[in-house]
């Protein structure tokens, strides 16, 4: 498959719009991650000292909210179409960002939790962007198309590159203003670029409650939920917690990169840069994972990517890595998680092509739930054991369970629905 094929088939402006919408929404969704230490210091100066559990909760709320809202927006996509759903959701996010900026000077922890909840609508954009793009294209291009649309998660890389520096220069409050302005610009672009697929390309099939319950009773739904809770949950969980992990574990080591370790502002910026490097791997390689799955099959791809993640996570759990080695390992973990995301969504449209809207919401929700669980697990690991080894060990165990699940379903998938899709399974 050549990328030129995407212009010959489907609707490339909608694919571009889906990418931009998801990209900038992902920036807003994960905005609290690179600002976590700055926000904590501000609250500490006001007499509210955040402990590890509270900090993890603040980072987990938008992920959890985004997970649950993906189900809601998935329903709306089926009923009203992706474009209308995206516009309403984006307006809510913009209002949340302007509120956060306007009240930042006196904002409380509880108010920040409400802001985190509002940012969950940005995370739910996954359930809108993928159908917006995927409805236009045939099964043989789904892995690549949904990989491109899903690569909008590169937005978290932009967060980690620029948010700490903007916070250092103008204060963390200004990051919310920048986010609100950028989101408004994207909203206008989306209005003109995006177009719902016509009936001759994709026929909407609104579901009733019993249809949703039928999908929930389908065992394949839960298998996909498990696989995506591990792959995307791992990606978004590590992405949100990356700066806290680096600051808590390697703050002193960052002085080796020409920094005055007493200059907290510079150390936070450098932590953001290294975090962005690791997250970049997962974001950019998602389309590669989708294309890889198109060529050799999603099942074989997941075996490879999940297997690498287990090995790397066990290294992080049992080996006291120096800073440079920890960055290399995290880079590889995020790269394999990103490619696994693309592989999972090469399989989903083959199995649930007629229900892609609601299934994207359900499976995306599982990914968000996995991410929030990972953040809380790492916060618990740090507060209980003063380190993250236990957190990595638990995560590797979950990946092993997912690998076992693949072994249980692969023969059935390949000999039933997989035999009729025309794509590699």
Secondary structure in CASP SS format (residue, H / E / C, confidence):
PFRMAT SS
TARGET T0000
AUTHOR 0000-0000-0000
METHOD secondary structure of the structure
MODEL  1
X C 1.00
X C 1.00
X C 1.00
X C 1.00
X H 1.00
X H 1.00
X H 1.00
X H 1.00
X C 1.00
X C 1.00
X C 1.00
X H 1.00
X H 1.00
X H 1.00
X H 1.00
X H 1.00
X H 1.00
X H 1.00
X H 1.00
X H 1.00
X H 1.00
X H 1.00
X H 1.00
X H 1.00
X H 1.00
X H 1.00
X H 1.00
X H 1.00
X H 1.00
X C 1.00
X H 1.00
X H 1.00
X H 1.00
X H 1.00
X H 1.00
X H 1.00
X H 1.00
X H 1.00
X H 1.00
X H 1.00
X H 1.00
X H 1.00
X H 1.00
X H 1.00
X H 1.00
X C 1.00
X C 1.00
X C 1.00
X C 1.00
X C 1.00
X C 1.00
X H 1.00
X H 1.00
X H 1.00
X H 1.00
X H 1.00
X H 1.00
X H 1.00
X H 1.00
X H 1.00
X H 1.00
X H 1.00
X H 1.00
X H 1.00
X H 1.00
X H 1.00
X H 1.00
X H 1.00
X H 1.00
X H 1.00
X H 1.00
X H 1.00
X H 1.00
X H 1.00
X H 1.00
X H 1.00
X H 1.00
X H 1.00
X H 1.00
X H 1.00
X C 1.00
X H 1.00
X H 1.00
X H 1.00
X H 1.00
X H 1.00
X H 1.00
X H 1.00
X H 1.00
X H 1.00
X H 1.00
X H 1.00
X H 1.00
X H 1.00
X H 1.00
X H 1.00
X H 1.00
X H 1.00
X H 1.00
X H 1.00
X H 1.00
X H 1.00
X H 1.00
X H 1.00
X H 1.00
X H 1.00
X C 1.00
X C 1.00
X H 1.00
X H 1.00
X H 1.00
X H 1.00
X H 1.00
X H 1.00
X H 1.00
X H 1.00
X H 1.00
X H 1.00
X H 1.00
X H 1.00
X H 1.00
X H 1.00
X H 1.00
X C 1.00
X C 1.00
X H 1.00
X H 1.00
X H 1.00
X H 1.00
X H 1.00
X H 1.00
X H 1.00
X H 1.00
X H 1.00
X C 1.00
X C 1.00
X C 1.00
X C 1.00
X H 1.00
X H 1.00
X H 1.00
X H 1.00
X H 1.00
X H 1.00
X H 1.00
X H 1.00
X H 1.00
X H 1.00
X H 1.00
X H 1.00
X H 1.00
X H 1.00
X H 1.00
X H 1.00
X H 1.00
X H 1.00
X H 1.00
X H 1.00
X H 1.00
X H 1.00
X H 1.00
X H 1.00
X H 1.00
X H 1.00
X H 1.00
X H 1.00
X H 1.00
X H 1.00
X H 1.00
X H 1.00
X C 1.00
X C 1.00
X H 1.00
X H 1.00
X H 1.00
X H 1.00
X H 1.00
X H 1.00
X H 1.00
X H 1.00
X H 1.00
X H 1.00
X H 1.00
X H 1.00
X H 1.00
X H 1.00
X H 1.00
X H 1.00
X H 1.00
X H 1.00
X H 1.00
X H 1.00
X H 1.00
X C 1.00
X C 1.00
X C 1.00
X C 1.00
X C 1.00
X C 1.00
X C 1.00
X C 1.00
X C 1.00
X C 1.00
X C 1.00
X C 1.00
X C 1.00
X C 1.00
X C 1.00
X H 1.00
X H 1.00
X H 1.00
X H 1.00
X H 1.00
X H 1.00
X H 1.00
X H 1.00
X H 1.00
X C 1.00
X H 1.00
X H 1.00
X H 1.00
X H 1.00
X H 1.00
X H 1.00
X H 1.00
X H 1.00
X H 1.00
X H 1.00
X H 1.00
X H 1.00
X H 1.00
X H 1.00
X H 1.00
X H 1.00
X H 1.00
X H 1.00
X H 1.00
X H 1.00
X H 1.00
X H 1.00
X H 1.00
X H 1.00
X H 1.00
X H 1.00
X H 1.00
X H 1.00
X H 1.00
X H 1.00
X H 1.00
X H 1.00
X C 1.00
X H 1.00
X H 1.00
X H 1.00
X H 1.00
X H 1.00
X H 1.00
X C 1.00
X C 1.00
X C 1.00
X C 1.00
X C 1.00
X C 1.00
X H 1.00
X H 1.00
X H 1.00
X H 1.00
X H 1.00
X H 1.00
X H 1.00
X H 1.00
X H 1.00
X H 1.00
X H 1.00
X H 1.00
X H 1.00
X H 1.00
X H 1.00
X H 1.00
X H 1.00
X H 1.00
X H 1.00
X H 1.00
X H 1.00
X C 1.00
X H 1.00
X H 1.00
X H 1.00
X H 1.00
X H 1.00
X H 1.00
X H 1.00
X H 1.00
X H 1.00
X H 1.00
X H 1.00
X C 1.00
X H 1.00
X H 1.00
X H 1.00
X H 1.00
X H 1.00
X H 1.00
X H 1.00
X H 1.00
X H 1.00
X H 1.00
X H 1.00
X H 1.00
X H 1.00
X H 1.00
X H 1.00
X H 1.00
X H 1.00
X H 1.00
X H 1.00
X H 1.00
X H 1.00
X C 1.00
X C 1.00
X C 1.00
X C 1.00
X H 1.00
X H 1.00
X H 1.00
X H 1.00
X H 1.00
X H 1.00
X H 1.00
X H 1.00
X H 1.00
X H 1.00
X H 1.00
X H 1.00
X H 1.00
X H 1.00
X H 1.00
X H 1.00
X H 1.00
X H 1.00
X H 1.00
X H 1.00
X H 1.00
X H 1.00
X H 1.00
X H 1.00
X H 1.00
X H 1.00
X H 1.00
X H 1.00
X H 1.00
X C 1.00
X H 1.00
X H 1.00
X H 1.00
X H 1.00
X H 1.00
X H 1.00
X H 1.00
X H 1.00
X H 1.00
X H 1.00
X H 1.00
X H 1.00
X H 1.00
X H 1.00
X H 1.00
X H 1.00
X H 1.00
X H 1.00
X H 1.00
X H 1.00
X H 1.00
X H 1.00
X H 1.00
X H 1.00
X H 1.00
X H 1.00
X H 1.00
X H 1.00
X H 1.00
X H 1.00
X H 1.00
X H 1.00
X H 1.00
X C 1.00
X C 1.00
X C 1.00
X H 1.00
X H 1.00
X H 1.00
X H 1.00
X H 1.00
X H 1.00
X H 1.00
X H 1.00
X H 1.00
X H 1.00
X H 1.00
X H 1.00
X H 1.00
X H 1.00
X H 1.00
X H 1.00
X H 1.00
X H 1.00
X H 1.00
X H 1.00
X H 1.00
X H 1.00
X H 1.00
X H 1.00
X H 1.00
X H 1.00
X H 1.00
X C 1.00
X H 1.00
X H 1.00
X H 1.00
X H 1.00
X C 1.00
X C 1.00
X C 1.00
X C 1.00
X C 1.00
END
